[in-house]
Amino acid sequence: MHSQFIRSATWAPTIALSWFWGLGFFYAIHVTLSYGWLGFLAFALPNATGLGLFGWLLGAPRRKLDAIVAAVQGPYALLFLGAQFFAVAITIFGFAAYAWLPLFGHDAAVGVIALVLIACSIGHAVPLRGIRIIHGVALVLGLSASATLFAGLPVHQVGGEVPLHAFDERFYGLIVPSLVGFLLGPWMDIQQWQRAAEIRRTGGSVRVAYVAGAALFLGLLTINALLAARAGLGAPVISSDGLPGAYAAVAHAIGRESLTGVTAAFVVWTAIAAATTIDSFYSATRWLGTSITARSNSPLLAFVPAGLVASPVWILGAALAAAAAAIWANLSLLYLMVPFATLLVGAAACLVCETLGAARRYDSVLNAMIGATASLIFVTGYLAPSWALLAIAPLIGLIGALPMIAQVLGWRGSQPVGELIPSAERAPRAAPVPVALDRTDTVASHGFDGHWFVLRLIPTYDDTNSVGNVYFANYVRWVGKARELFFNICMPNFDLKSTDFYILTKSFHHDFRREAMEFEPVTIRISIASHNRKFVTLAHEIHSEVNGLLGRGEQSLMFVDTVHYRPLDIPRTIVEGFLPYWPKSSPHGADGKSSPAGVAPLGA
């Protein structure tokens, strides 16, 4: 038990540092100088409490953490990636605008980019357990640097001492957004999910690790508050909205004195805080992307390497661009913080509720639209200022999560009508497709009816057995004939002599229901039922105008190279040819699309 406690507590430094990004580092300085010590506590306590509660709830002994992580990674991927984008943008923006640019001017750009690249290299090359050790060493160096900084930074009284409190309408309006954003913030952070899963996997206690990490994180925030008090307010920076900010107070105080040792200590302290966020971002985002692509059924992975899709480079590039744009526009840090209290809170609340056992009723589009509305209300209230608009904005953002919140609280409303119908009865039933024939004596016709490819034919004497009904093997033959015609329409240029892949039948199943007789019109229907990266499943049905459904089944297709017969991902030509007919469940379905130009409709 004692060894488990020690093993769990060793995760505290990486938990605290990964959460001590640009928001915590610089907002602690700003809020202390702008709103006083009570203002700092109003920011720091919910922030540390939210981090600890995340680990406490997620680390419950009977909670199946690995199963939860696997279940939420895909549905909440946009939440996780969006939170990482804003977190990295805030970190790069904060350390550039409020630390290094005030000290080094535009020459700081090279240093910022170099720091980002080094941190990403660590996240790429070092596994999470190794990052934990690096962060432990970095914490010791960072604490040493902050102590040197505190001792060497002269006490300035420009703007007076830090008061106990200096509240205004904006402060009162920010109380609710701070509570909502900081309590839900860790749930949005895939870095924390990765750490919790790894702690559990290595036999540690998630609860112990996160309680210790939250306490350490509160200590790091306090260090910056003390540095802010020692530096003094100085001359506030006026952002483009006309509002003053104290985010860069420590950097400006150092710049006024031009003390080499203090400057070096500040650079080390800021570099450690930034790098330990960015390397964690890279590691966690890559972990998330790899997990999603490994389970993905998307045929687009046949075009683009999975490693490229899972790479965090795309989010990093967007975050760098956003940070540069914010610096150019002279925005304050708060505008990049807004999404954590508005745009993302609905999805985060759904995620918390699902973790606590609620059935998933998460609509990502609805939550995004409601969250965007909440963001507009927040910004309006901040500029006015209006405490009421600021306070109500995050509550509006939570509207999309109300059905799941109600489940957790036990307020279960009426069951949706669709859920009252047994799934077997809700399943769509395919009816025979009437085919308009140009001539009454036409034996066969084929074409598309929506997603279904339909072949119409009339059995004759050579299709029947000695007693007059259609021989059983002919049903299989008809399905094969329909499949070949289906392929011919979707891939008219396919050439068996020059192709670099073969299509093989992996399995075939047919369930016989009724018999057909000579001259009894029959319809064979084929559609793409499902697919993953390597296999396509075709569903088929056979109908008679006289006896209805004669049978149904499915077949699984695989693809191999023409030389060694090695299995392949779904080839690009298959994806392109069949794209209009992917099933509705596919992310590439084209529901409602008409037949491609040049493809004849039924009866042609």
Residue pairs with C-beta under 8 A, 6 or more apart in sequence:
4 203
4 204
4 205
4 208
5 205
5 208
7 202
7 203
7 204
8 199
8 204
8 205
8 206
8 208
8 209
8 212
9 208
9 209
9 212
10 132
10 136
11 132
11 195
11 199
11 204
11 209
11 212
11 213
12 209
12 212
12 213
12 215
12 216
13 132
13 135
13 136
13 138
13 139
13 213
13 216
14 131
14 132
14 135
14 136
14 195
14 213
14 276
14 280
15 51
15 55
15 192
15 195
15 209
15 210
15 212
15 213
15 214
15 216
15 217
16 139
16 213
16 214
16 216
16 217
16 219
16 220
17 135
17 138
17 139
17 142
17 220
17 272
17 273
17 276
17 277
17 280
18 135
18 189
18 191
18 192
18 195
18 276
18 277
18 280
19 51
19 186
19 189
19 191
19 192
19 213
19 217
20 217
20 220
20 221
20 273
20 276
20 277
21 87
21 90
21 91
21 94
21 273
21 274
21 277
22 87
22 90
22 91
22 92
22 93
22 94
22 95
22 274
22 277
22 333
23 87
23 90
23 91
23 94
23 333
23 337
23 340
24 47
24 217
24 220
24 221
24 224
25 94
25 95
25 224
25 270
25 273
26 94
26 98
26 99
26 224
26 247
26 248
26 333
27 43
27 247
27 333
27 337
28 40
28 43
28 44
28 221
28 224
28 225
28 228
29 98
29 224
29 225
29 227
29 228
29 246
29 247
29 249
29 250
30 228
30 245
30 246
30 247
30 249
30 333
31 39
31 40
31 42
31 43
32 39
32 40
32 162
32 224
32 225
32 228
32 229
32 246
33 159
33 162
33 228
33 229
33 232
33 233
33 246
33 249
34 166
34 244
34 245
34 246
35 42
35 165
35 166
35 167
35 168
35 171
36 162
36 163
36 164
36 165
36 166
36 167
37 162
37 163
37 164
37 165
37 225
38 164
38 165
38 167
39 165
39 166
39 167
39 171
40 221
40 225
42 171
42 175
42 178
43 178
43 182
43 221
44 218
44 221
44 222
44 225
45 218
46 178
46 179
46 182
46 183
47 178
47 182
47 185
47 217
47 218
47 221
48 214
48 215
48 217
48 218
48 221
49 182
49 183
49 214
50 182
50 183
50 184
50 185
50 186
51 185
51 186
51 192
51 210
51 213
51 214
51 217
52 210
52 211
52 213
52 214
52 215
53 183
53 186
54 186
54 187
54 192
54 196
54 210
55 192
55 196
55 206
55 207
55 209
55 210
55 211
55 213
55 214
56 207
56 210
56 211
57 352
57 355
57 356
58 65
58 68
58 193
58 196
58 206
58 355
59 65
59 196
59 199
59 200
59 205
59 206
59 207
59 209
59 210
60 207
63 355
65 196
65 197
65 200
65 206
66 197
66 200
66 201
68 355
69 193
69 197
70 291
71 354
72 351
72 354
72 355
73 80
73 288
73 291
73 292
74 292
74 295
75 360
75 362
75 364
76 347
76 350
76 351
76 362
77 288
77 292
78 347
78 364
78 368
79 188
79 344
79 347
79 348
79 351
79 364
80 188
80 189
80 190
80 193
80 285
80 288
81 190
81 285
81 288
81 315
82 188
82 339
82 343
82 344
83 185
83 188
83 189
83 190
83 340
83 344
84 189
84 190
84 191
84 281
84 284
84 285
84 312
84 315
85 315
85 318
85 319
85 322
86 319
86 336
86 337
86 339
86 340
86 344
87 189
87 277
87 281
88 277
88 278
88 281
88 315
88 316
88 319
89 318
89 319
89 320
89 322
89 323
89 326
89 336
90 323
90 333
90 336
90 337
91 274
91 277
91 278
92 112
92 116
92 274
92 278
92 319
92 320
92 323
93 322
93 323
93 326
93 327
93 333
93 336
94 247
94 333
95 112
95 115
95 270
95 271
95 273
95 274
96 108
96 109
96 112
96 323
96 327
97 247
97 248
97 326
97 327
97 333
98 247
98 248
98 251
98 333
99 248
99 250
99 251
99 266
99 267
99 270
100 108
100 111
100 112
100 251
100 267
100 270
101 108
101 327
102 248
102 251
102 252
102 255
103 251
103 254
103 255
103 263
103 266
103 267
104 111
115 271
115 274
115 275
115 278
116 278
116 316
116 320
118 275
119 274
119 275
119 276
119 277
119 278
119 279
119 282
120 278
120 279
120 282
120 312
120 316
122 131
122 134
122 275
122 279
122 282
123 131
123 278
123 279
123 280
123 281
123 282
123 283
123 286
123 312
124 282
124 283
124 286
126 134
126 279
126 283
127 283
128 194
128 195
128 198
128 283
128 287
129 198
129 202
131 279
131 280
131 283
134 279
135 276
138 272
138 275
138 276
139 272
141 268
141 272
142 268
142 269
142 272
142 273
143 223
145 265
145 266
145 268
145 269
145 272
146 223
146 227
146 265
146 269
148 261
148 262
148 265
149 227
149 262
149 265
149 266
149 269
150 223
150 226
150 227
150 230
152 259
152 261
152 262
152 265
153 227
153 230
153 231
153 250
153 253
153 254
153 257
153 259
153 262
154 253
154 257
155 230
155 232
156 230
156 231
156 232
156 234
156 253
156 256
157 232
158 232
158 233
158 234
158 235
159 232
159 233
159 234
160 232
160 233
161 229
162 228
162 229
168 385
169 385
169 386
169 387
170 382
170 385
170 387
170 390
172 387
172 391
173 381
173 382
173 385
173 386
173 387
173 388
173 389
173 390
173 391
174 390
175 391
176 390
176 391
176 392
176 394
176 395
177 341
177 342
177 378
177 390
177 391
177 393
177 394
178 341
180 341
180 345
180 394
180 395
180 397
180 398
181 337
181 340
181 341
181 345
181 394
184 340
184 344
184 345
184 348
184 349
184 352
185 340
185 348
186 192
187 348
187 351
187 352
187 355
188 340
188 344
188 347
188 348
188 351
189 284
190 284
190 285
190 287
190 288
191 280
191 281
191 283
191 284
193 284
194 283
194 284
194 287
194 288
195 209
196 206
196 210
199 205
199 206
199 209
200 206
224 250
227 250
228 246
228 249
228 250
230 253
231 249
231 250
231 252
231 253
231 254
232 249
232 253
233 246
233 249
234 246
234 249
234 252
234 253
234 256
235 252
236 244
236 245
236 246
236 249
237 244
237 245
237 246
237 247
237 248
238 244
238 245
239 245
239 330
239 331
239 332
240 329
240 330
240 331
241 331
241 332
241 383
243 332
245 332
245 333
245 334
247 332
247 333
250 266
251 266
254 262
254 263
254 266
281 312
281 315
281 316
282 312
282 316
285 312
285 315
286 310
286 311
286 312
288 310
289 309
289 310
289 311
289 312
290 306
290 307
290 310
292 310
293 301
293 306
293 309
293 310
294 306
296 306
296 533
297 530
297 531
297 532
297 533
297 586
297 587
298 533
298 587
298 588
299 531
299 533
299 569
299 570
299 574
299 575
299 582
299 588
300 575
300 588
301 309
301 533
301 569
302 533
302 569
302 570
302 571
302 572
302 575
303 572
303 575
322 336
326 335
326 336
334 382
335 379
338 375
338 378
338 379
339 371
339 375
341 378
341 393
341 394
341 397
342 371
342 374
342 375
342 377
342 378
342 393
342 394
342 396
342 397
343 368
343 371
343 372
343 374
343 375
343 397
344 371
344 397
345 371
345 374
345 394
345 397
345 398
345 401
346 366
346 367
346 370
346 371
346 397
346 398
346 399
346 400
346 401
347 362
347 364
347 367
347 368
347 371
347 400
347 401
349 398
349 401
349 404
349 405
350 360
350 361
350 362
350 367
350 400
350 401
350 404
351 362
353 401
353 404
353 405
353 407
353 408
354 360
354 362
354 404
356 408
357 408
358 404
358 407
358 408
359 404
359 407
360 404
361 403
361 404
361 407
362 401
362 404
363 400
366 400
367 400
367 401
370 396
370 397
370 399
370 400
371 397
371 400
373 396
374 393
374 394
374 396
374 397
375 393
375 397
377 389
377 392
377 393
377 396
378 389
378 390
378 393
378 394
380 386
380 389
381 387
381 388
381 389
381 390
381 391
381 392
381 393
382 390
398 405
403 413
406 412
406 413
418 426
430 452
430 525
430 541
430 543
430 549
431 543
432 523
432 543
432 544
432 545
432 548
432 549
433 449
433 452
433 454
433 456
433 523
433 525
433 543
433 602
435 445
435 454
435 456
435 523
435 602
435 603
436 602
436 603
437 445
437 456
437 603
438 603
443 457
443 458
443 460
444 455
444 456
444 457
444 458
445 455
445 456
445 602
445 603
445 604
446 453
446 454
446 455
446 456
446 482
446 485
446 602
446 604
447 453
447 454
447 489
447 595
447 599
447 600
447 601
447 602
447 603
447 604
448 454
448 489
448 581
448 595
448 599
448 601
448 602
449 525
449 602
450 592
451 527
451 528
451 581
451 583
451 584
451 591
452 525
452 526
452 527
453 482
453 485
453 486
453 489
453 525
453 526
453 527
453 581
454 482
454 523
454 524
454 525
454 602
455 478
455 481
455 482
455 485
455 523
455 524
455 525
455 526
456 521
456 522
456 523
456 524
456 602
457 478
457 521
457 522
457 524
458 519
458 520
458 521
458 522
459 470
459 474
459 516
459 517
459 518
459 519
459 520
459 522
460 518
460 519
461 518
463 470
463 471
463 474
463 518
464 470
464 471
464 517
464 518
465 471
468 517
468 518
469 515
469 516
469 517
470 515
470 516
470 517
470 518
470 522
472 512
475 510
475 512
475 542
475 550
475 551
476 508
476 510
478 522
478 524
478 542
479 510
479 524
479 526
479 540
479 542
479 553
479 555
481 524
482 524
482 525
482 526
482 540
483 526
483 538
483 540
483 555
486 526
487 494
487 503
488 494
489 599
490 577
490 578
490 581
491 573
491 574
491 577
494 573
499 562
500 561
500 562
500 571
501 559
501 560
501 561
501 562
501 568
501 571
502 559
502 560
502 561
502 562
502 565
503 557
503 558
503 559
503 574
504 557
504 558
504 559
504 560
505 555
505 556
505 557
506 535
506 555
506 556
506 557
506 558
507 555
507 556
508 553
508 555
508 556
509 553
509 554
509 555
510 540
510 551
510 552
510 553
511 551
511 552
511 553
512 550
512 551
513 549
513 550
513 551
513 552
514 544
514 547
514 548
514 549
514 550
514 551
515 547
515 550
516 522
516 542
516 544
516 546
516 547
516 550
517 546
520 544
520 545
520 546
520 547
521 544
521 545
521 546
522 542
522 543
522 544
522 545
522 550
523 542
523 543
523 544
523 545
524 540
524 541
524 542
525 540
525 541
525 542
525 543
526 538
526 539
526 540
527 538
527 539
527 540
527 581
527 583
528 536
528 537
528 538
528 539
528 578
528 581
528 582
528 583
528 586
529 537
529 538
529 539
529 554
529 583
530 536
530 537
530 583
530 585
530 586
531 537
531 570
531 582
531 583
531 586
533 569
533 570
534 558
534 559
534 567
534 568
534 569
534 570
535 556
535 557
535 558
536 556
536 557
536 570
536 574
536 578
537 554
537 555
537 556
537 557
538 554
538 555
538 556
538 557
539 552
539 553
539 554
540 552
540 553
540 554
540 555
541 549
541 551
541 552
542 549
542 550
542 551
542 552
543 549
543 550
544 550
558 567
559 567
559 568
559 569
559 570
559 571
559 574
560 566
560 567
560 568
561 568
575 588
579 588
579 590
580 590
580 593
580 595
580 596
581 590
582 588
582 589
582 590
583 589
584 591
595 601
